[in-house]
Amino acid sequence: MVKNRQGIYTAKQNKVVVLWDLDNKPPRGPPYHAALSLKEVASKFGDVVEMSAYANRHAFVHLPQWVAQERRERRQQDILERKGIVAAPEPYICGVCGRKCKTNLDLKKHFRQLHERERQKKVNRMRSLKGKKRQRYKERFISGNDKYNDEARRLVTPKVGYGLAAELRRAGVYVKTVEDKPQAADWAVKRQIEHSMSRGIDWLVLVSDDSDFGAILKRAREANLGTVVVGDRDRALGRHADLWVPWIGVENGEVTEKDLVPKRRGNSSEEELEYDVRDSFSHSDGEEWTGDDVDSVVEEIAAEISGYNSMRISVFSEGEEEEEDGDYVLWDSDDDEIEDQGVSFYL
């Protein structure tokens, strides 16, 4: 029992740390929604006190296939609208001032010529201030201008990448860019795990499929630190964690509290046996086994090793197969490409 700010004694809440290996497990969809879904799953284990993501600069300049496809489709739509071949069913509305535009390119033109200029004036004004005046001005007109920030995310194309770091920070994730060296992100995550083991953390949520984390996860379990692995393969890391959760299920918001039941802890031989038995049946080339056949064989193997016929071993299902695949800069490269194709931006 602990005493809260109101002076009432309540049950102590578990502390949860989320560590995200972006080099190994980047989001498959919008980063902001993926981070919120991950945080929601982690919050079911307790209070999320830290949520960090680690990657080198290549992860932030890389353009995923789904982003490139969306930009190609939007570019083609803009060209057809400008030529008058197709017309939008509804006018494009500016999220800042409410002005209606016939085409998406007209909306971008309006946003750059009016709202970006006003924004730049405010930024210049902020830079001329100092101390508390500058901080208050920034909170009111720069950081607190949600309408402008939302519209900039929708209309402005980042000069590099697709705004991965900015979107993760918006979701409350601390983003750390590591050096361009092999395994640099892994070492950063390992150091943070060791730090969590020494400061009273109750649960660790690791987003990765890298088998190099197996040894330190085993040490974390020995230190009575609850471990949850979020990934696409329940193999090398899954056997060293208390719970494995599919990454695609977390991103889609399909993980429920029933899926977050930690497995029973046992000795290392029992854990190895549990996964070896599962792998032998999941990769069998013979005829399909029924549930009763699997249970009987598992009980026989367990009896030979431990000498107790009552030993129970759970067989987990296979995980999902892995699929392939700052701030917003006031820059839009799509307009330049449209102009190169012979479409004039200005009427």
N, C-alpha and C positions, 0 to 999 in steps of 0.2 A: 504494500500500500504506500502511495506517495501523496503528498499534499499539493493540491493545485493552487492557482492564483486566488481562487475564491475561498481558500482555507478548508476545502473539503477533501477528505482522503478517498482516493480512488485507486483502482487496480493499476499497476504499472504497465504501460504500453510498450510493446516490443519496438526496438529501433531497427530500421531496415536501410540497407545501403544497396543501391543499384549501380552496377558497373557495366558499361556497354562497350564492347570491342567493335567499333565501326568498321575497321579494316576487314574483319571476318564476317560481320553480320550487319550490313547496311539495310535501311528500310526499303521495302519493295514498293511502297506507295508514298503518299505525302508524309514527310518526316514529322510534322507537328502532330498529326493524328496518331501516328505510330508511337511517339513518345508519350502522349496522353494515355493511350491504351496500356502501355508498359507500366506507367506509373499507377494506373488503376489496379492492375494485377498485383503489383508490389505492395500497394497499400492494404491489401487483404491480409498481409502478414504482420502489419503494424504501422508505425509512423515512419514514413520515408524521410530520413534526415539528410540523405545525400543521393544525388543522381548525376553520374558523370559519364561522359563518352570520350573515347580516346581513338585517335586516328592520325595518320600523317597527312600532308597537304594534298596528296593525290586523291584521297577520299572526298575532298571538298571541291576539287576542280573536275572530277569525273562527272559525266552526264549520263545518267541511266537511260536504258532503252525506252522506258515508258515516258520519260520527260521529253526525249527527242521526238517521239511519235506525237505527243500532244502538241508540241511546237510546230511540227510539220503540218498537222491538221489545221491549227489555228492560222498558220501562214497562208495556206491554200484558201481558207475561208475568207481571209482579209482581201486576197487578190480578187476573188469572185465578187465580193461585195463592192469593192472599189470600181470594178469594171461594169457593175450593174447587172451582172448575170444572175445573181441571187440577191434576195433581200431578207433581212432579219425579220422574223415574225413580230418582234417587239423592239422598240428603240433602245439603244444602249444608254444607261443612266449613270451619270457620275455619282459615285458614292460620297463625294465631299460636298458638292454644291447642289446636286440634283438635276443638273442640265442633261437634256436628252440629245443624243447624237444618232445619226442614221447608220453609221458604220463604226466598227471597232477602231479603225484607224483615225476617224474623226475624234473619237473619245480620247485616244492616246495623245493626239495633237492638242486637244483642249487641256488635258491634264498636264502636259509638259509646259505649255505656254503660260498657263495661269497658276496652277497649284505648285508646281516645282519651283517656279520663280519666287512665289511667296514664301515657300519653305526655305529657299536659299537666303532670302532676306532675313528670316528669323534666325537661321544658323549664324549668319554674319553678326547679327545683333547679340546673340548669345556669346560669341567669341570676344566681343568687346567688353563684356561684364566680367566681374571677378567675385570670388568668394560665395557667400550665401545668395546674393542676387543672381549670380549665374546659375546656381543649382535650382533655385525656385523658377527661373525663367525656362530652364531646360525641362523641368517636370511639367510645367504648364503648357508650353507651346511646342516642344519637340517630342519628348517621350510620351506625353499624355495626349497627343493628337492621334487618337485611335482611328478616326475616319481616314485621315491621310495615310497612315501606315497600312491599313487594310486595303485601300485602293492601290497603293504602290505595290503591294505583294501581288495584286491581281493583274496590273497593267505593265509594270516595269520588269523587263527581263534582266536578271543579273549578268554583268559582263563576264563573269567566270562562274562555272558550275550552275547550280539551280537553287542556291540559298539554303543549303543543308544546315550549315552552322547557325544561321540566323533563325531558322525555323525551330531547331532544337533548343536554342536559348529562349525563344518565345514560350516554349513549353516548360521552362524551368530546368533545363538540363545544362550542367556545366560542361562546356566543350573544351577539350585540351588537344592542341595540335602538337604531336611529338615530332622528333627528328626523323629525317628521311634515312633511317637505318633499318636493317632487317630486325624484326621482332621488337622494335622500339615500343610499339603500342602494347605488346604483351608484357614487357617489363614494367611499363607504367601501371598496368592493371594489377600485376602481381604485387608491386609495392603498395598499392592501395588496399589490396586484400590483407596484406600483413598489417597495415595500419589499422584496418577495421578489426582485426583479431585482438588488437591490444587496447582498444578504446571502448569495450563494452557493447559492441553491436550484437544483436540477437539473430538477424537474418541477413544473408547475402544473396542478392539476385545477380547472376552473371549471364549476360547475353553474348554467347559465343559458342562455336563448335570446335574451337582449337583444342586439340588433345594435349597441348603443352600445359594447360591449366590443371591437368589431372592430379599432379603431385601436390600442388598447393591447396586444391580443394579437399584432398584427403587430410592434409594438416588442419584445415579449417574445421572439418568434422570432428577430428580428434580434440580440438579446442572447444567443442560444444557450440560451434557456430552453425546455425541452420543454413543450408545451402540450397539454392534453387538455380537450375540451369535452364535457360531459354535458348532453344536452337532448333535446327532442322533434323538432327540425327541423335537419337537416344542411344549412344554407344559409349565412346571413351569417357566423356564427361558425365554421362548419366549414371554410371556405376559408382562414381565418387560423390554424388550429390544426394540430398534427401528427397529431391523432387525434380522431375524433368517436365518442361512445358513446351509445346510446339510453338515456334516463333510465328508461323502463319496464323495460328489460332489467337495469339496475343494481338497481332496487328489488326485482325478482323474483329476483335472484341468478342470472340466465341468462347473464351475460357471462363468457366463458372467456378463457384466455391467447391463444388463436388470434384472438380478436376485438380484442386489444390490440396490434396490429402497426402502428406509425406509418407513415404514407405517406411516400414519397420526397419530400424537399424539393427544390423547383425555384425558378425565377424567377417573378415575379408574373404574367407573361404566360402561362406554362404553367399556373399554378394557375387563372387566370381561364378559360382555354380548357377546362380539365378540367371545371369546374363548369358552364360555359355549354353544353358538349356534353351533359352529363348532363341538364340542365334541358330542353333542346330535345327530347330523346327521351322524357323522363318526362311531358311535357305535350303530346305530339303528339296531334292529333285524327284522324289518318289511320289506316291499317292498322298492325298491330303489326309492329315491326321484330324481326328475328332477331339473334342475337349476331354472326353473321358480317357482316351488313349494317352493324351499328353499328361494328364494328372497321374495316371498309374505309373508311367515311366518316370516322371519326376519323383514320385514317392519312393520308387525302387532305388534310384540313384542317391537320393538323400539318405535312405536307410543304410546303404553301403558305406557312405562317408561318415555319418554321424552315429550310426547304430540305433537311431530312434525312428520307428515307423511313423510317428506322429508329426514329423517335421513337415512344415508347409512352405512351399516356394511359389511366389507369384510369377506369372508370365506376363510381361508387358507387351503391348502392341507396338508395331514398328512406327517410327516417326515419319514425318513427311519427307519426301525426297527433295533435295535442294534444287531450287530453280536457278537458271542462268540469269544469269544477270544479277555573322557579320551584318552585315547590314546589306540592304538592297542598294545597289549602285544605280544612280540615275542614268541609265544607259539602256537602250533598246536596240539590239543588233538586228531584230526581225525587220524593222522598218527599212534598214539599209539594204537587206536582201530583197525586199519587195521592190524598192526603187531600182535595184540592179536588173530586175526582170522587166523593166519598162513601165512600171506603174508609178505615176507621179503621186507623191504624198500630198501635195497641195493642189487644191482645185483651181 
